[in-house]
């Protein structure tokens, strides 16, 4: 795995992991890369500092972060706002998500904003059947330590 710092034509910087350098090249040529901020497909590698590991006092290795603190804070704040909006405007249905999403899609239940949990098999079946779903970048508050 390799992590690249990328930038779009509008100057947005972001990071992404790739299986290899050639995997990055293949995705870029196929047009499968897009800026996470604006959606632009004009993406290229940005200059980045190498990730350096340093030994801690107990002999363990600890990786230094090459993401600026301000950028991490911006992302954390955006995720926090997203969580608040989802929790305020959608009903949490827990492990019943796949069943409830399918029922709404088929017209067997009234449409309403929901969020919850689905395992990989359930999520794939929803996507394969055309049910409009998307993963959320956070877990329910009750599952956070």
C-alpha positions as CSV (number, residue, x, y, z in Angstrom):
1,X,0.0,0.0,0.0
2,X,1.1,3.5,-0.7
3,X,-0.3,6.8,0.4
4,X,-0.2,9.9,-1.9
5,X,-1.0,13.5,-1.2
6,X,-3.1,14.6,-4.1
7,X,-4.3,18.0,-5.4
8,X,-6.9,19.0,-7.9
9,X,-6.9,21.8,-10.4
10,X,-8.7,24.0,-7.9
11,X,-5.8,23.6,-5.4
12,X,-7.6,21.3,-2.9
13,X,-5.2,18.9,-1.2
14,X,-6.2,15.5,0.1
15,X,-4.7,12.1,0.7
16,X,-5.6,8.6,-0.5
17,X,-4.2,5.1,-0.3
18,X,-3.5,2.9,-3.3
19,X,-2.4,-0.7,-3.7
20,X,0.7,0.4,-5.7
21,X,2.1,3.2,-7.8
22,X,0.8,1.5,-10.9
23,X,-2.7,1.2,-9.3
24,X,-2.7,5.0,-8.9
25,X,-1.6,5.4,-12.5
26,X,-4.3,3.0,-13.8
27,X,-7.1,4.8,-11.8
28,X,-5.9,8.2,-13.0
29,X,-5.8,7.2,-16.7
30,X,-9.3,5.6,-16.3
31,X,-10.7,8.8,-14.8
32,X,-11.6,7.1,-11.5
33,X,-10.0,9.7,-9.3
34,X,-11.8,12.8,-8.0
35,X,-11.2,15.5,-5.5
36,X,-12.9,14.8,-2.2
37,X,-13.7,18.5,-1.8
38,X,-15.1,19.5,-5.1
39,X,-15.4,16.4,-7.2
40,X,-12.9,17.6,-9.9
41,X,-11.4,14.7,-11.9
42,X,-8.3,16.8,-12.7
43,X,-6.2,15.2,-10.0
44,X,-2.4,14.8,-9.7
45,X,0.2,13.9,-7.1
46,X,1.3,16.8,-4.9
47,X,4.7,17.2,-3.4
48,X,4.8,15.5,0.0
49,X,7.2,14.8,2.8
50,X,8.1,11.2,3.4
51,X,6.5,9.5,6.3
52,X,9.3,8.8,8.9
53,X,9.0,6.5,11.9
54,X,10.7,7.3,15.1
55,X,11.4,5.0,18.1
56,X,9.6,5.7,21.3
57,X,11.1,5.2,24.8
58,X,9.7,1.7,25.0
59,X,11.3,0.6,21.7
60,X,8.0,0.6,19.8
61,X,7.8,2.5,16.5
62,X,5.5,5.4,16.2
63,X,4.8,7.0,12.8
64,X,4.9,10.8,12.6
65,X,1.9,12.4,10.9
66,X,2.4,14.3,7.7
67,X,-1.1,15.7,7.6
68,X,-1.2,19.4,8.8
69,X,-3.1,19.8,12.1
70,X,-5.4,22.5,10.6
71,X,-6.4,20.1,7.8
72,X,-7.2,17.3,10.3
73,X,-9.1,19.7,12.5
74,X,-11.1,20.9,9.4
75,X,-12.0,17.3,8.5
76,X,-12.9,16.4,12.1
77,X,-15.2,19.5,12.3
78,X,-16.9,18.7,9.0
79,X,-17.5,15.1,10.2
80,X,-18.9,16.3,13.4
81,X,-21.3,18.7,11.6
82,X,-22.3,15.8,9.3
83,X,-23.0,13.5,12.2
84,X,-25.1,16.2,13.9
85,X,-27.2,16.8,10.7
86,X,-27.7,13.1,10.2
87,X,-28.7,12.5,13.8
88,X,-31.0,15.5,13.8
89,X,-32.8,14.8,10.5
90,X,-32.8,11.0,10.1
91,X,-34.1,8.1,12.2
92,X,-31.6,5.6,13.5
93,X,-32.9,2.2,12.6
94,X,-29.9,0.2,13.8
95,X,-29.5,-3.3,12.3
96,X,-32.8,-3.0,10.5
97,X,-31.3,-0.6,8.0
98,X,-31.2,-3.0,5.0
99,X,-34.8,-4.2,5.6
100,X,-36.2,-0.7,6.0
101,X,-34.3,0.8,3.1
102,X,-35.5,-2.0,0.8
103,X,-39.2,-1.6,2.0
104,X,-39.1,2.1,1.2
105,X,-37.5,1.5,-2.2
106,X,-40.2,-1.0,-3.0
107,X,-43.0,1.3,-1.8
108,X,-43.9,-1.1,1.1
109,X,-43.1,1.6,3.7
110,X,-43.3,5.4,3.6
111,X,-40.2,7.3,2.5
112,X,-38.3,8.9,5.4
113,X,-34.7,9.7,6.1
114,X,-33.0,6.8,7.9
115,X,-29.6,5.7,8.9
116,X,-28.3,2.5,10.5
117,X,-26.1,-0.5,10.1
118,X,-25.8,-3.2,7.4
119,X,-23.2,-5.9,7.0
120,X,-21.2,-6.1,3.8
121,X,-23.5,-8.7,2.2
122,X,-26.6,-6.7,3.0
123,X,-25.1,-3.5,1.7
124,X,-23.9,-5.2,-1.6
125,X,-27.4,-6.6,-2.1
126,X,-29.0,-3.2,-1.7
127,X,-26.5,-1.6,-4.1
128,X,-27.0,-4.5,-6.6
129,X,-30.8,-4.0,-6.5
130,X,-30.5,-0.3,-7.2
131,X,-31.5,0.9,-3.7
132,X,-30.0,4.3,-3.2
133,X,-27.7,4.0,-0.2
134,X,-24.3,5.4,0.8
135,X,-21.9,4.6,3.7
136,X,-21.5,7.2,6.4
137,X,-18.0,8.0,7.6
138,X,-18.8,7.5,11.3
139,X,-20.3,4.9,13.6
140,X,-23.3,5.5,15.9
141,X,-22.5,7.5,19.0
142,X,-23.5,4.5,21.3
143,X,-20.7,2.5,19.7
144,X,-18.0,5.1,20.2
145,X,-15.8,4.5,23.3
